[in-house]
Amino acid sequence: MISVVTSSAAQTEALGEGIGALLQPGDVVVLAGDLGTGKTTFVKGAARGLGVTEPVTSPTFAIVQEYDGSHPVAHVDVYRLARIQELHDLGFEELLEERIVLVEWGDTIAGVLPPDRLEVRFELGGDADARTVVIVPEGGRWVARTAQLADLVNGLA
């Protein structure tokens, strides 16, 4: 587990950009936290780190937004899903095969996500712009990159 405090949206986005540069096809990033804690801001940075040049917006109503970058990227927001079956109907399993998948509210569907994943949890900090970001690498894919993640976080601190 790695923890960092960001003091602005720009820092949260920079953290996302750094982690985005480490992502590979097949990676799943689970984003958890209350409304307004920085999940979409983080995704904007991750997309930039992956070479996405188009604007990144929250897919709350569309559920899935796909982007082209150095690798295909799927930004998924499961906040409005009423049933897990809706995720299957959207072809979620296929997204996991060839893309980098970033899932907002992913903690709510943990049971259908692969065990190899990076969990990023956001909590409000002491002032309006501060966030505590807890990064939890899970599974073999991420054990090998834990040192890279720690170096990245230490570089931002």
C-alpha positions as CSV (number, residue, x, y, z in Angstrom):
1,M,0.0,0.0,0.0
2,I,1.3,3.4,-1.0
3,S,-0.2,6.7,0.3
4,V,0.2,10.2,-0.9
5,V,-1.5,13.5,-0.2
6,T,-2.2,15.8,-3.2
7,S,-2.9,19.4,-2.5
8,S,-4.6,20.4,-5.8
9,A,-6.5,19.0,-8.7
10,A,-3.3,19.6,-10.8
11,Q,-1.3,17.3,-8.4
12,T,-4.0,14.6,-8.6
13,E,-4.0,14.8,-12.3
14,A,-0.1,14.6,-12.3
15,L,-0.3,11.5,-10.2
16,G,-2.7,10.0,-12.7
17,E,-0.4,10.9,-15.6
18,G,2.5,9.2,-13.9
19,I,0.6,6.1,-13.2
20,G,-0.9,6.2,-16.7
21,A,2.6,6.0,-18.2
22,L,3.1,2.7,-16.3
23,L,-0.2,1.1,-17.6
24,Q,-0.2,-1.7,-20.1
25,P,-3.0,-3.4,-22.1
26,G,-4.9,-5.7,-19.8
27,D,-4.4,-3.5,-16.7
28,V,-7.4,-2.6,-14.6
29,V,-7.4,0.4,-12.4
30,V,-10.2,0.5,-9.8
31,L,-11.0,4.0,-8.6
32,A,-12.9,4.4,-5.3
33,G,-14.0,7.4,-3.2
34,D,-17.0,9.6,-2.6
35,L,-18.4,12.1,-5.1
36,G,-16.0,14.9,-5.8
37,T,-12.8,13.3,-4.5
38,G,-10.9,13.3,-7.7
39,K,-11.6,10.1,-9.6
40,T,-12.3,11.7,-13.0
41,T,-9.4,14.2,-12.4
42,F,-7.1,11.3,-11.9
43,V,-8.4,9.6,-15.1
44,K,-7.8,12.8,-17.1
45,G,-4.1,12.6,-16.0
46,A,-3.9,8.9,-16.7
47,A,-5.3,9.4,-20.2
48,R,-2.7,12.1,-20.8
49,G,0.0,9.7,-19.6
50,L,-1.3,7.2,-22.1
51,G,-1.1,9.7,-25.0
52,V,-4.8,10.5,-25.2
53,T,-5.2,13.9,-26.8
54,E,-9.0,14.3,-26.8
55,P,-10.9,15.7,-23.8
56,V,-11.7,13.2,-21.1
57,T,-15.1,13.4,-19.5
58,S,-16.9,11.4,-16.9
59,P,-18.9,8.6,-18.6
60,T,-21.6,8.6,-15.8
61,F,-24.5,8.4,-18.3
62,A,-22.7,6.6,-21.1
63,I,-21.2,4.1,-18.7
64,V,-18.2,3.5,-21.0
65,Q,-16.1,6.0,-22.9
66,E,-13.3,4.8,-25.1
67,Y,-10.1,6.7,-26.1
68,D,-7.2,6.1,-28.4
69,G,-3.8,6.7,-27.0
70,S,-0.5,4.7,-27.0
71,H,-2.9,1.8,-26.1
72,P,-6.7,1.6,-26.3
73,V,-8.3,3.0,-23.1
74,A,-11.7,2.4,-21.6
75,H,-13.1,4.7,-18.9
76,V,-16.0,3.0,-17.2
77,D,-18.3,4.6,-14.6
78,V,-20.5,2.1,-12.8
79,Y,-22.2,4.6,-10.5
80,R,-25.6,4.3,-12.2
81,L,-25.7,0.6,-12.8
82,A,-28.6,-1.1,-11.1
83,R,-27.5,-4.6,-11.8
84,I,-24.2,-6.4,-12.6
85,Q,-25.9,-7.9,-15.7
86,E,-25.9,-4.4,-17.2
87,L,-22.1,-4.5,-17.2
88,H,-22.1,-7.9,-19.0
89,D,-24.6,-6.5,-21.5
90,L,-22.1,-3.7,-22.3
91,G,-19.4,-6.2,-23.2
92,F,-17.3,-5.5,-20.1
93,E,-15.4,-8.8,-20.3
94,E,-14.2,-7.9,-23.9
95,L,-13.0,-4.5,-22.7
96,L,-10.7,-6.2,-20.2
97,E,-8.9,-8.3,-22.9
98,E,-7.2,-5.6,-25.0
99,R,-7.5,-2.3,-23.3
100,I,-6.4,-0.4,-20.2
101,V,-9.6,-0.1,-18.2
102,L,-10.1,2.6,-15.5
103,V,-13.3,1.9,-13.5
104,E,-14.8,4.7,-11.4
105,W,-16.7,3.2,-8.4
106,G,-15.0,0.0,-9.2
107,D,-15.0,-1.1,-5.6
108,T,-18.8,-1.7,-6.0
109,I,-18.2,-4.4,-8.6
110,A,-15.0,-5.9,-7.1
111,G,-16.4,-9.4,-7.4
112,V,-16.4,-9.3,-11.2
113,L,-13.0,-7.6,-11.6
114,P,-9.8,-9.6,-12.2
115,P,-7.7,-10.2,-9.1
116,D,-4.7,-8.4,-10.8
117,R,-5.6,-4.8,-10.5
118,L,-4.5,-1.5,-9.1
119,E,-6.8,0.1,-6.6
120,V,-6.7,3.8,-6.1
121,R,-8.8,5.2,-3.3
122,F,-9.5,8.9,-2.8
123,E,-10.4,10.6,0.5
124,L,-11.0,14.3,1.1
125,G,-8.2,16.0,3.0
126,G,-7.9,18.7,5.5
127,D,-8.5,21.6,3.1
128,A,-10.9,21.9,0.1
129,D,-8.3,20.8,-2.5
130,A,-6.4,18.2,-0.5
131,R,-6.8,14.5,-1.2
132,T,-5.3,11.5,0.4
133,V,-4.7,8.9,-2.3
134,V,-4.1,5.3,-1.3
135,I,-2.7,3.1,-4.0
136,V,-3.0,-0.7,-3.5
137,P,-1.3,-3.0,-6.1
138,E,-3.0,-6.4,-6.2
139,G,-1.9,-9.5,-8.0
140,G,1.2,-10.5,-9.8
141,R,1.0,-8.0,-12.6
142,W,1.3,-5.2,-10.0
143,V,3.8,-6.7,-7.6
144,A,6.5,-6.3,-10.2
145,R,5.6,-2.6,-10.6
146,T,5.2,-1.7,-6.9
147,A,8.7,-0.2,-6.8
148,Q,7.9,2.0,-9.8
149,L,4.7,3.2,-8.2
150,A,6.6,4.0,-5.0
151,D,9.3,5.9,-6.9
152,L,6.6,7.8,-8.8
153,V,4.8,8.8,-5.6
154,N,8.1,9.8,-3.9
155,G,8.9,12.0,-6.9
156,L,5.6,13.9,-6.5
157,A,6.0,14.4,-2.7
